[in-house]
Amino acid sequence: MNRLVPVGSVAVGALCALAAGVVTTAAPAATLPALGGYDLDVALAKVLLASAVVLVCYGAYRLALGLARSSGNKRRAHNARNVLRLVFGTVGAVGVLAVATQQWLGLLFSLGVVGFAITFALQQPLLSLIAWVYITVKQPYGVGDRVRIGEAKGDVIEVDFLVTTLWEINGELVSSNQPSGRVVTVPNSVVLSSEVVNFGGGGSPYVWNEIAVQVAYETDLDFAREVMREEATDLLGEEMARGIAAYREALADTPVELEVHDGPSVNVTQGESWVELRLRYLTHPRRGQRVKNRLYERVLERFNDHPDRVAFPVSRNR
């Protein structure tokens, strides 16, 4: 059913073009008086040709969009939709104007002059359009990515010709990387003038994250570190193993050489009156806060089960 609409549109457009040719050749309204100074046959042929251009462009757009969506890749289909809109929209508009004026070269020259004038009048929208081309080609982010663009942070839900729409996280209402429910619209031109951070970009959907637990100097650090590694391994397990494999594969395609641990690791730093243990692990950015909460619960529960080996600082400076 979905394919019948674009195919039917192309077929009707072809019939309109054929009818325009018949009207031009047979001139069925030659005996009728002109309408507003226009020959009825010429006017009818132009209407039919313009309709043919619109219908064929629309049908071809829907067919091409259907092929893009059949790939099953939502990000690729979204990018293809925007490109196809621009291409077929431009072709359709130029075609209709050319049919109406019957001066192809003059029309193209006029469009060039108008475009040159618009460049000065609409610098920011044109800059956003150029940025959209950059985003489409270089793909610093795409639909579904969690990003920070300038001061805005969120999940990308749409990349249009002029703006990128984010489902906001953090913001003024909430914290801890939680969605606020607000939608933020960012001009694409911001991408060309500020930094863009893609959480989970670079070829791997995973990012490194940390939780920090402060313990007293009297703590058995080897035992505490082992407990933290055990809990992270038990919670993340196979998912972290897959994430590390994907992370290493992404690094292999770059000239960057980094040491990647096979599992969670714990770093130790000294504070004013405590020792801080930082558990480092790999997770998906959208599950970051959920994993962090669960790890805190499990680690603290294990620590509380061994008060003889793990002590917490009691200083007011904590």
C-alpha positions as YAML, in Angstrom:
chain: A
units: angstrom
residues:
- id: 1
  name: MET
  ca: [0.00, 0.00, 0.00]
- id: 2
  name: ASN
  ca: [2.83, 2.40, 0.85]
- id: 3
  name: ARG
  ca: [4.45, 1.77, -2.52]
- id: 4
  name: LEU
  ca: [1.22, 2.40, -4.45]
- id: 5
  name: VAL
  ca: [1.16, 6.10, -3.55]
- id: 6
  name: PRO
  ca: [4.58, 7.06, -5.04]
- id: 7
  name: VAL
  ca: [4.14, 4.76, -8.04]
- id: 8
  name: GLY
  ca: [0.70, 6.21, -8.67]
- id: 9
  name: SER
  ca: [2.10, 9.73, -8.34]
- id: 10
  name: VAL
  ca: [4.77, 9.04, -10.98]
- id: 11
  name: ALA
  ca: [2.18, 7.42, -13.27]
- id: 12
  name: VAL
  ca: [-0.25, 10.33, -12.98]
- id: 13
  name: GLY
  ca: [2.65, 12.74, -13.56]
- id: 14
  name: ALA
  ca: [3.57, 10.89, -16.75]
- id: 15
  name: LEU
  ca: [-0.05, 11.08, -17.91]
- id: 16
  name: CYS
  ca: [-0.07, 14.84, -17.23]
- id: 17
  name: ALA
  ca: [3.08, 15.27, -19.32]
- id: 18
  name: LEU
  ca: [1.51, 13.22, -22.12]
- id: 19
  name: ALA
  ca: [-1.67, 15.27, -21.93]
- id: 20
  name: ALA
  ca: [0.39, 18.49, -22.11]
- id: 21
  name: GLY
  ca: [1.97, 17.24, -25.32]
- id: 22
  name: VAL
  ca: [-1.43, 16.41, -26.78]
- id: 23
  name: VAL
  ca: [-2.81, 19.85, -25.84]
- id: 24
  name: THR
  ca: [0.21, 21.57, -27.40]
- id: 25
  name: THR
  ca: [-0.12, 19.55, -30.63]
- id: 26
  name: ALA
  ca: [-3.90, 19.41, -31.06]
- id: 27
  name: ALA
  ca: [-4.71, 22.86, -29.61]
- id: 28
  name: PRO
  ca: [-8.29, 21.91, -28.65]
- id: 29
  name: ALA
  ca: [-9.05, 25.38, -27.28]
- id: 30
  name: ALA
  ca: [-7.73, 27.31, -30.28]
- id: 31
  name: THR
  ca: [-11.20, 28.58, -31.17]
- id: 32
  name: LEU
  ca: [-11.86, 29.89, -27.67]
- id: 33
  name: PRO
  ca: [-11.04, 33.48, -26.71]
- id: 34
  name: ALA
  ca: [-7.87, 34.17, -24.73]
- id: 35
  name: LEU
  ca: [-8.16, 34.40, -20.98]
- id: 36
  name: GLY
  ca: [-6.45, 37.46, -19.52]
- id: 37
  name: GLY
  ca: [-4.23, 37.74, -22.56]
- id: 38
  name: TYR
  ca: [-3.10, 34.10, -22.35]
- id: 39
  name: ASP
  ca: [-3.83, 31.43, -24.90]
- id: 40
  name: LEU
  ca: [-5.92, 28.73, -23.19]
- id: 41
  name: ASP
  ca: [-3.96, 25.92, -24.86]
- id: 42
  name: VAL
  ca: [-0.65, 27.35, -23.67]
- id: 43
  name: ALA
  ca: [-1.98, 27.96, -20.16]
- id: 44
  name: LEU
  ca: [-3.44, 24.45, -19.93]
- id: 45
  name: ALA
  ca: [-0.21, 22.87, -21.21]
- id: 46
  name: LYS
  ca: [1.80, 24.78, -18.60]
- id: 47
  name: VAL
  ca: [-0.53, 23.69, -15.80]
- id: 48
  name: LEU
  ca: [-0.29, 20.06, -16.93]
- id: 49
  name: LEU
  ca: [3.50, 20.20, -17.24]
- id: 50
  name: ALA
  ca: [3.89, 21.87, -13.84]
- id: 51
  name: SER
  ca: [1.63, 19.20, -12.33]
- id: 52
  name: ALA
  ca: [3.72, 16.52, -14.01]
- id: 53
  name: VAL
  ca: [6.93, 17.93, -12.53]
- id: 54
  name: VAL
  ca: [5.45, 18.09, -9.02]
- id: 55
  name: LEU
  ca: [3.91, 14.62, -9.16]
- id: 56
  name: VAL
  ca: [6.98, 12.93, -10.63]
- id: 57
  name: CYS
  ca: [9.31, 14.62, -8.12]
- id: 58
  name: TYR
  ca: [7.05, 13.67, -5.22]
- id: 59
  name: GLY
  ca: [6.72, 10.08, -6.38]
- id: 60
  name: ALA
  ca: [10.44, 9.73, -7.00]
- id: 61
  name: TYR
  ca: [11.15, 11.22, -3.55]
- id: 62
  name: ARG
  ca: [8.81, 8.75, -1.84]
- id: 63
  name: LEU
  ca: [10.30, 5.79, -3.74]
- id: 64
  name: ALA
  ca: [13.88, 6.82, -2.91]
- id: 65
  name: LEU
  ca: [12.92, 7.40, 0.74]
- id: 66
  name: GLY
  ca: [11.34, 3.96, 0.89]
- id: 67
  name: LEU
  ca: [14.57, 2.39, -0.36]
- id: 68
  name: ALA
  ca: [16.57, 4.30, 2.26]
- id: 69
  name: ARG
  ca: [14.24, 3.17, 5.06]
- id: 70
  name: SER
  ca: [14.36, -0.45, 3.92]
- id: 71
  name: SER
  ca: [17.99, -0.65, 5.05]
- id: 72
  name: GLY
  ca: [16.81, -0.73, 8.68]
- id: 73
  name: ASN
  ca: [19.37, 1.88, 9.73]
- id: 74
  name: LYS
  ca: [17.41, 4.76, 11.26]
- id: 75
  name: ARG
  ca: [20.33, 7.19, 11.23]
- id: 76
  name: ARG
  ca: [21.09, 6.54, 7.56]
- id: 77
  name: ALA
  ca: [17.39, 6.83, 6.67]
- id: 78
  name: HIS
  ca: [17.14, 10.15, 8.53]
- id: 79
  name: ASN
  ca: [20.16, 11.61, 6.70]
- id: 80
  name: ALA
  ca: [18.87, 10.31, 3.37]
- id: 81
  name: ARG
  ca: [15.46, 11.89, 4.01]
- id: 82
  name: ASN
  ca: [16.99, 15.35, 4.45]
- id: 83
  name: VAL
  ca: [19.20, 15.02, 1.38]
- id: 84
  name: LEU
  ca: [16.32, 13.75, -0.75]
- id: 85
  name: ARG
  ca: [14.08, 16.59, 0.42]
- id: 86
  name: LEU
  ca: [16.67, 19.13, -0.60]
- id: 87
  name: VAL
  ca: [17.42, 17.53, -3.98]
- id: 88
  name: PHE
  ca: [13.86, 16.80, -5.12]
- id: 89
  name: GLY
  ca: [12.52, 20.04, -3.61]
- id: 90
  name: THR
  ca: [15.09, 22.07, -5.55]
- id: 91
  name: VAL
  ca: [14.52, 20.13, -8.77]
- id: 92
  name: GLY
  ca: [10.75, 20.47, -8.43]
- id: 93
  name: ALA
  ca: [10.86, 24.21, -7.71]
- id: 94
  name: VAL
  ca: [13.25, 24.92, -10.60]
- id: 95
  name: GLY
  ca: [11.20, 22.71, -12.91]
- id: 96
  name: VAL
  ca: [7.90, 24.45, -12.11]
- id: 97
  name: LEU
  ca: [9.44, 27.91, -12.52]
- id: 98
  name: ALA
  ca: [11.04, 26.87, -15.79]
- id: 99
  name: VAL
  ca: [7.72, 25.56, -17.12]
- id: 100
  name: ALA
  ca: [5.99, 28.78, -16.09]
- id: 101
  name: THR
  ca: [8.58, 31.11, -17.66]
- id: 102
  name: GLN
  ca: [9.84, 28.87, -20.49]
- id: 103
  name: GLN
  ca: [13.25, 30.49, -20.06]
- id: 104
  name: TRP
  ca: [15.65, 27.96, -18.57]
- id: 105
  name: LEU
  ca: [18.86, 29.94, -18.97]
- id: 106
  name: GLY
  ca: [17.27, 33.18, -17.81]
- id: 107
  name: LEU
  ca: [15.77, 31.41, -14.82]
- id: 108
  name: LEU
  ca: [19.10, 29.89, -13.78]
- id: 109
  name: PHE
  ca: [20.81, 33.27, -14.16]
- id: 110
  name: SER
  ca: [18.08, 34.95, -12.09]
- id: 111
  name: LEU
  ca: [18.39, 32.30, -9.40]
- id: 112
  name: GLY
  ca: [22.13, 32.94, -9.30]
- id: 113
  name: VAL
  ca: [21.64, 36.69, -8.84]
- id: 114
  name: VAL
  ca: [18.94, 36.18, -6.20]
- id: 115
  name: GLY
  ca: [21.07, 33.61, -4.42]
- id: 116
  name: PHE
  ca: [24.00, 36.03, -4.33]
- id: 117
  name: ALA
  ca: [21.77, 38.68, -2.73]
- id: 118
  name: ILE
  ca: [20.27, 36.23, -0.26]
- id: 119
  name: THR
  ca: [23.76, 35.23, 0.84]
- id: 120
  name: PHE
  ca: [24.23, 38.65, 2.42]
- id: 121
  name: ALA
  ca: [20.69, 38.92, 3.80]
- id: 122
  name: LEU
  ca: [20.50, 35.46, 5.37]
- id: 123
  name: GLN
  ca: [24.02, 34.71, 6.54]
- id: 124
  name: GLN
  ca: [23.09, 32.75, 9.68]
- id: 125
  name: PRO
  ca: [20.53, 30.43, 8.04]
- id: 126
  name: LEU
  ca: [22.95, 29.78, 5.17]
- id: 127
  name: LEU
  ca: [25.73, 29.08, 7.67]
- id: 128
  name: SER
  ca: [23.42, 26.61, 9.39]
- id: 129
  name: LEU
  ca: [22.69, 24.98, 6.03]
- id: 130
  name: ILE
  ca: [26.43, 24.66, 5.34]
- id: 131
  name: ALA
  ca: [26.85, 23.19, 8.82]
- id: 132
  name: TRP
  ca: [24.10, 20.65, 8.01]
- id: 133
  name: VAL
  ca: [26.10, 19.54, 4.96]
- id: 134
  name: TYR
  ca: [29.17, 19.19, 7.21]
- id: 135
  name: ILE
  ca: [27.17, 17.16, 9.77]
- id: 136
  name: THR
  ca: [25.79, 14.91, 7.02]
- id: 137
  name: VAL
  ca: [29.19, 14.27, 5.43]
- id: 138
  name: LYS
  ca: [31.51, 14.13, 8.47]
- id: 139
  name: GLN
  ca: [28.87, 12.86, 10.93]
- id: 140
  name: PRO
  ca: [30.26, 14.25, 14.20]
- id: 141
  name: TYR
  ca: [26.93, 13.04, 15.58]
- id: 142
  name: GLY
  ca: [23.68, 11.54, 14.36]
- id: 143
  name: VAL
  ca: [20.16, 10.76, 15.47]
- id: 144
  name: GLY
  ca: [20.24, 8.78, 18.71]
- id: 145
  name: ASP
  ca: [23.65, 10.02, 19.90]
- id: 146
  name: ARG
  ca: [24.12, 11.69, 23.26]
- id: 147
  name: VAL
  ca: [26.03, 14.91, 22.65]
- id: 148
  name: ARG
  ca: [26.98, 18.29, 24.04]
- id: 149
  name: ILE
  ca: [26.84, 21.15, 21.52]
- id: 150
  name: GLY
  ca: [28.04, 24.37, 23.05]
- id: 151
  name: GLU
  ca: [26.15, 24.59, 26.35]
- id: 152
  name: ALA
  ca: [23.31, 22.26, 25.31]
- id: 153
  name: LYS
  ca: [23.47, 18.59, 26.26]
- id: 154
  name: GLY
  ca: [21.07, 15.82, 25.31]
- id: 155
  name: ASP
  ca: [20.09, 13.01, 22.96]
- id: 156
  name: VAL
  ca: [19.75, 13.93, 19.27]
- id: 157
  name: ILE
  ca: [16.21, 13.33, 18.05]
- id: 158
  name: GLU
  ca: [16.42, 15.19, 14.72]
- id: 159
  name: VAL
  ca: [18.98, 16.88, 12.49]
- id: 160
  name: ASP
  ca: [17.19, 19.25, 10.11]
- id: 161
  name: PHE
  ca: [18.53, 21.64, 7.47]
- id: 162
  name: LEU
  ca: [18.91, 24.52, 9.92]
- id: 163
  name: VAL
  ca: [18.69, 23.11, 13.45]
- id: 164
  name: THR
  ca: [19.53, 20.10, 15.58]
- id: 165
  name: THR
  ca: [16.89, 19.07, 18.11]
- id: 166
  name: LEU
  ca: [17.98, 17.54, 21.43]
- id: 167
  name: TRP
  ca: [16.06, 15.74, 24.16]
- id: 168
  name: GLU
  ca: [17.70, 17.58, 27.04]
- id: 169
  name: ILE
  ca: [19.57, 15.89, 29.87]
- id: 170
  name: ASN
  ca: [20.76, 17.72, 32.99]
- id: 171
  name: GLY
  ca: [19.87, 21.36, 32.32]
- id: 172
  name: GLU
  ca: [18.32, 23.61, 34.95]
- id: 173
  name: LEU
  ca: [15.74, 21.13, 36.24]
- id: 174
  name: VAL
  ca: [17.60, 17.88, 36.92]
- id: 175
  name: SER
  ca: [21.13, 16.55, 37.33]
- id: 176
  name: SER
  ca: [23.06, 13.26, 37.16]
- id: 177
  name: ASN
  ca: [22.63, 12.92, 33.38]
- id: 178
  name: GLN
  ca: [18.85, 12.42, 33.65]
- id: 179
  name: PRO
  ca: [16.36, 13.64, 30.99]
- id: 180
  name: SER
  ca: [14.59, 16.86, 31.94]
- id: 181
  name: GLY
  ca: [11.69, 16.37, 29.50]
- id: 182
  name: ARG
  ca: [12.55, 19.58, 27.66]
- id: 183
  name: VAL
  ca: [13.45, 19.81, 23.98]
- id: 184
  name: VAL
  ca: [16.37, 22.05, 23.01]
- id: 185
  name: THR
  ca: [16.79, 23.44, 19.48]
- id: 186
  name: VAL
  ca: [20.37, 24.27, 18.54]
- id: 187
  name: PRO
  ca: [21.25, 26.10, 15.28]
- id: 188
  name: ASN
  ca: [23.51, 23.95, 13.15]
- id: 189
  name: SER
  ca: [25.90, 26.90, 12.77]
- id: 190
  name: VAL
  ca: [26.94, 26.37, 16.41]
- id: 191
  name: VAL
  ca: [28.71, 23.19, 15.30]
- id: 192
  name: LEU
  ca: [31.15, 25.26, 13.22]
- id: 193
  name: SER
  ca: [31.96, 27.71, 16.02]
- id: 194
  name: SER
  ca: [32.06, 25.62, 19.21]
- id: 195
  name: GLU
  ca: [33.15, 22.22, 20.42]
- id: 196
  name: VAL
  ca: [30.97, 19.17, 19.94]
- id: 197
  name: VAL
  ca: [31.25, 16.28, 22.41]
- id: 198
  name: ASN
  ca: [29.78, 12.94, 21.36]
- id: 199
  name: PHE
  ca: [29.29, 10.58, 24.31]
- id: 200
  name: GLY
  ca: [29.89, 7.21, 22.75]
- id: 201
  name: GLY
  ca: [31.21, 8.49, 19.43]
- id: 202
  name: GLY
  ca: [34.47, 7.55, 17.77]
- id: 203
  name: GLY
  ca: [33.28, 4.18, 16.48]
- id: 204
  name: SER
  ca: [32.31, 2.66, 19.85]
- id: 205
  name: PRO
  ca: [29.00, 3.24, 21.67]
- id: 206
  name: TYR
  ca: [30.66, 2.79, 25.09]
- id: 207
  name: VAL
  ca: [32.37, 5.28, 27.39]
- id: 208
  name: TRP
  ca: [34.53, 4.98, 30.49]
- id: 209
  name: ASN
  ca: [32.90, 6.02, 33.73]
- id: 210
  name: GLU
  ca: [33.92, 6.21, 37.40]
- id: 211
  name: ILE
  ca: [32.53, 6.08, 40.90]
- id: 212
  name: ALA
  ca: [34.51, 7.42, 43.83]
- id: 213
  name: VAL
  ca: [34.36, 6.10, 47.41]
- id: 214
  name: GLN
  ca: [36.22, 7.78, 50.28]
- id: 215
  name: VAL
  ca: [37.66, 5.53, 52.98]
- id: 216
  name: ALA
  ca: [39.84, 6.11, 56.02]
- id: 217
  name: TYR
  ca: [43.60, 5.57, 56.06]
- id: 218
  name: GLU
  ca: [43.10, 2.50, 58.27]
- id: 219
  name: THR
  ca: [41.31, 0.67, 55.43]
- id: 220
  name: ASP
  ca: [42.79, -2.47, 53.91]
- id: 221
  name: LEU
  ca: [43.23, -0.93, 50.46]
- id: 222
  name: ASP
  ca: [44.00, -4.19, 48.66]
- id: 223
  name: PHE
  ca: [40.81, -5.74, 50.02]
- id: 224
  name: ALA
  ca: [38.71, -2.65, 49.20]
- id: 225
  name: ARG
  ca: [40.02, -2.44, 45.66]
- id: 226
  name: GLU
  ca: [39.36, -6.13, 45.07]
- id: 227
  name: VAL
  ca: [35.79, -5.77, 46.38]
- id: 228
  name: MET
  ca: [35.12, -2.90, 43.97]
- id: 229
  name: ARG
  ca: [36.51, -4.82, 41.00]
- id: 230
  name: GLU
  ca: [34.47, -7.91, 41.91]
- id: 231
  name: GLU
  ca: [31.22, -5.98, 42.16]
- id: 232
  name: ALA
  ca: [31.80, -4.19, 38.85]
- id: 233
  name: THR
  ca: [32.68, -7.44, 37.11]
- id: 234
  name: ASP
  ca: [29.64, -9.22, 38.58]
- id: 235
  name: LEU
  ca: [27.26, -6.40, 37.57]
- id: 236
  name: LEU
  ca: [28.62, -5.57, 34.13]
- id: 237
  name: GLY
  ca: [30.16, -8.89, 33.15]
- id: 238
  name: GLU
  ca: [29.67, -9.78, 29.49]
- id: 239
  name: GLU
  ca: [28.43, -6.33, 28.55]
- id: 240
  name: MET
  ca: [31.72, -4.76, 29.60]
- id: 241
  name: ALA
  ca: [33.66, -7.46, 27.74]
- id: 242
  name: ARG
  ca: [31.74, -6.64, 24.56]
- id: 243
  name: GLY
  ca: [32.28, -2.95, 25.20]
- id: 244
  name: ILE
  ca: [36.04, -3.38, 25.62]
- id: 245
  name: ALA
  ca: [36.21, -5.39, 22.38]
- id: 246
  name: ALA
  ca: [34.31, -2.64, 20.53]
- id: 247
  name: TYR
  ca: [36.49, 0.03, 22.13]
- id: 248
  name: ARG
  ca: [39.69, -1.72, 21.07]
- id: 249
  name: GLU
  ca: [38.35, -2.21, 17.55]
- id: 250
  name: ALA
  ca: [37.56, 1.51, 17.30]
- id: 251
  name: LEU
  ca: [41.04, 2.41, 18.57]
- id: 252
  name: ALA
  ca: [42.64, 0.08, 16.01]
- id: 253
  name: ASP
  ca: [41.29, 2.30, 13.22]
- id: 254
  name: THR
  ca: [43.10, 5.36, 14.63]
- id: 255
  name: PRO
  ca: [46.78, 6.26, 15.15]
- id: 256
  name: VAL
  ca: [46.11, 6.55, 18.90]
- id: 257
  name: GLU
  ca: [47.75, 3.91, 21.09]
- id: 258
  name: LEU
  ca: [46.16, 3.45, 24.51]
- id: 259
  name: GLU
  ca: [46.33, 0.73, 27.12]
- id: 260
  name: VAL
  ca: [42.87, -0.78, 27.63]
- id: 261
  name: HIS
  ca: [42.32, -2.94, 30.71]
- id: 262
  name: ASP
  ca: [40.50, -6.24, 30.30]
- id: 263
  name: GLY
  ca: [38.14, -5.36, 33.14]
- id: 264
  name: PRO
  ca: [37.35, -2.77, 35.81]
- id: 265
  name: SER
  ca: [40.27, -1.03, 37.52]
- id: 266
  name: VAL
  ca: [40.61, 0.98, 40.71]
- id: 267
  name: ASN
  ca: [42.78, 4.08, 41.07]
- id: 268
  name: VAL
  ca: [43.83, 5.48, 44.44]
- id: 269
  name: THR
  ca: [44.20, 9.16, 45.30]
- id: 270
  name: GLN
  ca: [45.00, 10.82, 48.62]
- id: 271
  name: GLY
  ca: [42.66, 13.40, 50.11]
- id: 272
  name: GLU
  ca: [42.97, 15.74, 53.07]
- id: 273
  name: SER
  ca: [41.88, 13.14, 55.63]
- id: 274
  name: TRP
  ca: [40.86, 10.16, 53.56]
- id: 275
  name: VAL
  ca: [41.83, 7.93, 50.67]
- id: 276
  name: GLU
  ca: [39.66, 8.05, 47.58]
- id: 277
  name: LEU
  ca: [39.14, 4.87, 45.57]
- id: 278
  name: ARG
  ca: [37.99, 5.47, 41.99]
- id: 279
  name: LEU
  ca: [36.42, 2.49, 40.25]
- id: 280
  name: ARG
  ca: [36.77, 2.78, 36.46]
- id: 281
  name: TYR
  ca: [34.52, 0.74, 34.18]
- id: 282
  name: LEU
  ca: [33.03, 0.77, 30.68]
- id: 283
  name: THR
  ca: [29.32, 1.28, 30.07]
- id: 284
  name: HIS
  ca: [26.81, 2.73, 27.64]
- id: 285
  name: PRO
  ca: [26.32, 6.49, 28.22]
- id: 286
  name: ARG
  ca: [22.53, 6.18, 28.53]
- id: 287
  name: ARG
  ca: [22.91, 3.62, 31.31]
- id: 288
  name: GLY
  ca: [25.67, 5.54, 33.07]
- id: 289
  name: GLN
  ca: [23.68, 6.86, 36.02]
- id: 290
  name: ARG
  ca: [21.76, 3.62, 36.51]
- id: 291
  name: VAL
  ca: [24.98, 1.60, 36.61]
- id: 292
  name: LYS
  ca: [26.62, 4.15, 38.88]
- id: 293
  name: ASN
  ca: [23.75, 3.96, 41.39]
- id: 294
  name: ARG
  ca: [23.80, 0.17, 41.43]
- id: 295
  name: LEU
  ca: [27.56, 0.02, 41.87]
- id: 296
  name: TYR
  ca: [27.45, 2.43, 44.80]
- id: 297
  name: GLU
  ca: [24.80, 0.29, 46.49]
- id: 298
  name: ARG
  ca: [26.70, -2.96, 46.00]
- id: 299
  name: VAL
  ca: [30.12, -1.61, 46.96]
- id: 300
  name: LEU
  ca: [28.90, 0.16, 50.10]
- id: 301
  name: GLU
  ca: [26.95, -2.91, 51.16]
- id: 302
  name: ARG
  ca: [30.07, -5.07, 50.85]
- id: 303
  name: PHE
  ca: [32.16, -2.50, 52.72]
- id: 304
  name: ASN
  ca: [29.63, -2.33, 55.55]
- id: 305
  name: ASP
  ca: [29.79, -6.12, 55.85]
- id: 306
  name: HIS
  ca: [33.50, -5.83, 56.75]
- id: 307
  name: PRO
  ca: [33.87, -2.97, 59.26]
- id: 308
  name: ASP
  ca: [37.09, -4.56, 60.50]
- id: 309
  name: ARG
  ca: [38.74, -4.10, 57.07]
- id: 310
  name: VAL
  ca: [37.04, -0.98, 55.69]
- id: 311
  name: ALA
  ca: [36.64, 2.24, 57.67]
- id: 312
  name: PHE
  ca: [35.09, 5.50, 56.57]
- id: 313
  name: PRO
  ca: [36.45, 8.97, 57.36]
- id: 314
  name: VAL
  ca: [34.65, 10.91, 60.08]
- id: 315
  name: SER
  ca: [36.35, 14.27, 59.66]
- id: 316
  name: ARG
  ca: [34.19, 17.34, 59.07]
- id: 317
  name: ASN
  ca: [36.42, 18.11, 56.08]
- id: 318
  name: ARG
  ca: [34.97, 15.23, 54.17]
...
